[in-house]
Amino acid sequence: SIRYPVEAQEKGIQGRVSCNFVIEKDGSVSDVQIVRGVDPHLDAAAIRVIEAMPKWKPGIQKEEIVRTRFTLPIVFRLTGDVDDNQKTSDNSSVPTEYIFVVVEQQPEYPDGVEAMMKFLGDSVRYPIEAQEKGIQGRVIVNFVVNKDGSITDVNVVRGVDPSIDAEAVRVIESMPKWKPGKQRGKEVNVRYTLPVVFRLNAPMDSNDDTSERGAKVIIDGLMPNPVDMSVTGSIQQTATIPGGEERFMRYIAENIKYPVIAQENGVQGLVKASLKYNSEWQIVSVKAIPDSKEESMLSEEVYRVIKGAFKDVVTTPEMKADYSFLVSGKVNDDKSTPIQGAAVVLKGTSIGAVTDSNGNFQLKVPSNDGSIVISFIGYKTEELALNKLKSSNGEITTELPVVFRLQGEGVKSYDGPTPDNAVVVVGYGSKR
């Protein structure tokens, strides 16, 4: 029933939309709300799908059919290569141009890095205002190299000064067509990051009216001859909940009960629970707060259902094979400065990541076989075997907020904090 919004596809937007709605006594769905959204287009699509659902089996409380509020996450995920002739259910054409962040073969400037440096040096006009103020620095620019080699969607990721930033964008937009990137041997659209460094070699003399023409500008963010980069990394086997967090949360929502004695005593509130487990599927700890006074009966119910979920969902024989590995690392240049925008790809796949402003990266891989390839323009490409990386054994913690809320005639419902990802359990009480 979900039709991925075209606008979201074109912009590469994906994520999880958490919806909250009411199951009426007749099973119909009403009062659909977005608890935590991603993008207006995706949010609207999620609401449309929920509202189009067939009737549910209504909730039952004390052998009576009752209205129940329900929380459901809907995940929108782009999967990569798609058929250019893909149609929607109404047979209308949809753009299927996916923008890759990491690819097996990166885009290249025609004639290489040295030609790019020459183009930048010849094309950049250092803003006079920035020269007068002695402003210089590195502008990180992000843009898309389309599969025909054209440059579009130029953005400044990290700027220095509005005038310098604008000049960097202008020059990037004026570049000739690149050699496009490739994935599985096919030319694809790729989002690319490029540093452009503006540097003055001497202060500008404000009393010299020829200084504008004589001011020398150095564009040195790129190396004509590739240099070494430094890559450090580690690998950790992870016990990601099989079927995803959605499966786990759905089990919780379907099996948690509002303790009858708590309803009768008007007990409600927020329970903050956490489950910690290791890569051997062993529970290290389960905590639920508050753990004292009347609210502890709510915490005990959360504790019960979490342990049940771990037993019935996570550690069933067919699910225990769902292991993965988390590769973490850092990429620096030869001067120990972090490299932002370096592509890190699991060799031979589309699994990858891009280093952040601190040079850090993380990606999940299905096994510890194979290798990761790290590349960035102006630097020698590095390849690291996963089985040679430092191994670290860690513990995984899943946070689970649960709100118990009473409703009924004369009952003041809980109106305290409700986290976006909370499971909401509705009970029925009467004025005490």
N, C-alpha and C positions, 0 to 999 in steps of 0.2 A: 504493500500500500504506500510505502514511502517513495516519493519522487524527489531526488536530490535537487535542490534549487540550482538553476543554471548559474545565477550570479555567484553562489557560493563555490560551485565547481571552478568557475573561471578564476576566482581569487584563491583557490586552494584552501578554503576554510573547512575545517572539520572539528569535531569535538563531541562532548556529551551534554545533552540537554535534559535537565531534570524537571519532570512534569508532576504536578499535584492535581488530583481531581477527586470527585465524589462519585461513588457507586450508589445510585438510588435504590430504594426498596424493590423497584421493578427490574433492577439490573442495568438500567440505562446510565450513561456517563454524563455528568454535568459539572459545571464550575471548574473548567480546565484552566490551570494557571501554570506559568513558568516559575519554578523555584530558583533555578539557576540556568541562565541562557548562555549561548555562544555567539550568535549572530542573529539579527532580526529575521533573515530569510530562513535559517535553520529552525529558529524558535517557532515561526509561523507554520512551517512544515510539520513540526512535532505536534503542535496543537491540532492541526487538521487531521493527522493520523489518529490521535486519541479520540477526537470527536466523532470519527468515522467508525470507531470500533463497534462490533456487535454487542448485544447485551451480555453482561457478566452474570455469574451466580452471585446474588447479593449476600452481604454479611449476615451472620446470625448471632444474636446476643441473648442469652437466657431463653433459648428456643424461640425467639422472635426475630423476624426479618428487620434489619435496621440499615440506615444510611451509613456508609463507611468512606472515610477519606483515605486515598491511596497515593503513594509516590512511586513513580516509574521513570527510570533513566532510558533515554533513547540516544544511541550512539550513531553519529554520522561519520563515516570514514571513507576517504578516497583510497582506492586500492592500487593506483598506478596506471599501467597500460590499459586502454579500453579501445573498443572497436569504433573507428571513425564513423561508421554508419549506424551506430546505436540509436534506437528510437525509444521514445517514451511510450507508455501504454496507449496513448491516443495517436500514435504513429507520427508525431511531429518530431522534427530533427532537434537534437540538443547538442550544444558544443561539448565535446569530450576532451578538450585540450588540457591535459593535466600538466602542471608545472612541477618538475622534479627539483628537489633540493640537492640530492646526491645522485650521481650517475656513474656508470662504469667508465665512461670516457668524457672528460670535462670539455667544455667549449674552449676554443683557442682563438686568440687574435691572429688575423692573417699575417704570415711571415714571422710570427713569434713574439717573444717578450721584448726584444730589443727594438723591433719595429713599433710596438706599442709605446715604449718609452719615448721614442722619437716623436710619435704622433702627439703624445701628451705635452712634451716639451715645446713643440711647435704651435700647439693649439691653445694652451692655457694662457689667458690674460690675467695676470695677477691684479685683483681689484686695487685701484689706487688708494681707496680709503683704508684698506687693510694694510697696504705698504706703509702709509703714513703713521698708522698706529702700531706698526711692528708686529702685526698679527700673523702667526704662522702655525702650522700643525697638520695633523693627519685627518683627512675626511674619509670615513668609511662609507662607501657607496654600494647600494644593492640594486640589482637590475635583472631583467629577464633576457636571456639570449634565446630567441625563438628558433624553431627548427629550420627556418629559412635563413638564420644568421642575423636577423635584424634585432636591434636593441629596443626594448620597451620597458615601461613601469620602473623608471629610475627613481630611487629614493635614497635619502641620506639616513643611514643607520645611526651614525655618530658624527656630529658636526663640530666645527670649530668656531665659525662666525657666519652670519647669514650671507654676507657677500661672497665669502670663499666657498661656502656650501653651494650656493647658486651657480658659481662658476664651474665647480666640479660636475654638477648635474648637466650643465650646458655642454661641456666637453664630452661627457660620456654619451649623451644623446646624439652627438655629431659623429660618433665613431662609424667607420665603415662596417659592413657586415662581417661577422665572425664566422669561424668554422663551428657549426652547431655541435652540441653535446650528443652523445649516443647512449642508448640503453638497449641491451640485447641486440646490438647491431642496427638499431633504428634511431633515426634522428628525432630528438625530442626537445621540448622547451625546458630550459634549465634556469633556475634562479641562481645568480652569481654574486659574489661579494668581492669588491676590489678597493684597496686602500690607495688614496691619492695624497701624497705629502706635498704641502706648500711650504717652501722654506726660503727665507731671504738670506743672501750670503753676506749682507752688510746693512747697517742701519741706513735709512733713507735720509738724505740731507734736505731738510725743509726749505733751506735758503738757495738750493740749486735748482733752477727751473729746468735743467736737463736731466734731473735725476729720474724722472718718470721713464724716459727712454733707456736710461743706463742701468736701471735696477735689474740685477740678475736674479732669476728665479730658478730654483732647483726642484725638479720633480723626481724624488728618489725613493718612492715607495716600492719600486720594482727592481729586480736584479737582472741585468742582461745575461749573466751566466748563472744558472741555477746554483743555489747554495744549500747547505745542509740545514735541516730542521731537526729539532730534538723532540722525540715522542716518548712519553712514559705512559704506562698503562697497567691495569690489573683486571682480572676476570673473577667473577663470583657466581657460583651456581645459585640460582634463585628458585624459590618455590612459589611462583606466581599462582594465585588461586585459579585452578582449572576452570575454563569456561568464562573467565573474566570476573571482575568485581561485580558486574551486573547479575550474574548467576548467583553469586554468594549473597548479594543484597536481596535478591528476589526470594531466596530461601528464608532469609531473616523476616522479610515482610509477610510472607505467607504463613510462617509458623509461630511467630511471637504472639503471645496472648496477654491481655490486660488482666492481671490477677484480680479475681473476684473480690477478695477482701480489700484490695486497694481501692477498687471502685466504690465499695460500700463505705469505706472510710474517707472517701474524697481525696485520695492521694494521687497527685499528678506532678509532672515536672520533666526535666531533662536529665537523662542518664548518659554520661560520657564513658564509653567502653573502649578498650583497646585489646587487640589480640596480637600476641607476639609468637612467631613460630620460626623454625629454622629450615634449611634446605632438605632435611631428612623428614619433613612433614611432622615434626614433633612440636607440640605446643609448649612454648617456654613459659608463657603466663597469659592469663586473662584477667583483666581488671575492669571493674565497673564502679563508677562514682556517681552519686553518694553511696557509701557503704555502711551507713548507720542511720538510726532513727527510722521513721516510717518509710522514707523513700528507699530504704534498703531492699524492700520487697520487690520494687521495680527493678533494681539492679540485679537481684537474684534471677529474675525472669530473663533479663538480657544475657546474663552469664550462662544460663541453661541453654538458650537457643543458639548462642555462639558455639558452644561446645558441640551441640547437635549438628550445626551446619558443618563444622569441621569434620565430624565423623561421617555424616551422610552425603556431603557434597565433595569435600576436598580430598579425603583419603579413600574413596572407593577405588577398587582395583583398576577400573577403566580410566580413572582420572589421574592416578599417580604418575603416569608417564608424561604428564604435561609439565616437563621441566624446561627451563631456559637459563641462559647465562647473561649476566650484565657485565658489559665491558666499559670500564671507565678510564679516562686518561686525560692528558694535557699535552698541548702542542706549543712549543716555543721556537723562536728563531735562534740563530747562532749567537745572539747576544742575550739570551734568556728572556726576551720580551714575548709575551703571549701573542699567538697568531689567531686573529678572529676570522672566521669564514672558511677555514680549511675543511675540505670534504673528507669524511671518514666513512669508508664503504667496506662492507663484508664482501670480499672478492667473489665475483661471479653472480652477485645478487643485487637487488635494489634496496637492501637493508643498509641504512646508513644514518649519519648525523652530520651536523656542521658545528664546528667549535664556536663557543660563545666569546664574549668580549674578554674573558680571562683565559682563553685558550682551552677551556675544558670541554669534554664531550662525554656522552653516555649513549650506548645503544644496546638493545637486547638482541641476542643471537640464539639460534636454536640449539647449538652445540659448541663444544670447545675445539672442533675441528676447523680447518681452513685458516684464513688470515684476513686481516684488515689492511686496507690500502689508504694511506693518508696523502692527500695532494693539495697543493696551493700554488698559484701562479708565481713564478720566480724562485721556487724551491724544488729541490730534488724530491721525487715521490718516494715515500717510505712504505715498506710492507712489513708487518709484524705477524708472526705465527701466533695464533691464539693459545696453543698449548705451551708456548714459551713465556707467556705473560705471568706475572706474579699472581698467585691464587690467594683470594681472601674469602674467608668463611664468615658470613654475616647473618644477622637475624632480620626478619621482615616484620614490620608492624603495620597492622591495619586498624585505622581508627573507625569507630562506629558510634555516632550519636543517635540516640533514640528518644523521641518525645512522646510521653504519655499524656494524653489530653482528654479530659472529661467533657461531656456535653449532656444536656438535659434541662428540663424545666427547673429554673431557680439555681442552676449551677453556674458558678463563675469559672469559665474555661481558663486553662493555663495560657498566659499571654507573655511568657518570658521568651528568651532567645531560642530560635529554631534554626540551627545550621542548615545551609543549602542542601547538604547531602544526608540529612536526618531521615530516619524511618519514623513515620508518625503513626502511633497506635491510638485509636479512639475508643474510649469507654463511655459508659452511660451511668450517671449517678442521679441523685436527687438532693434537694436542699437539706442540709443537716441542721 
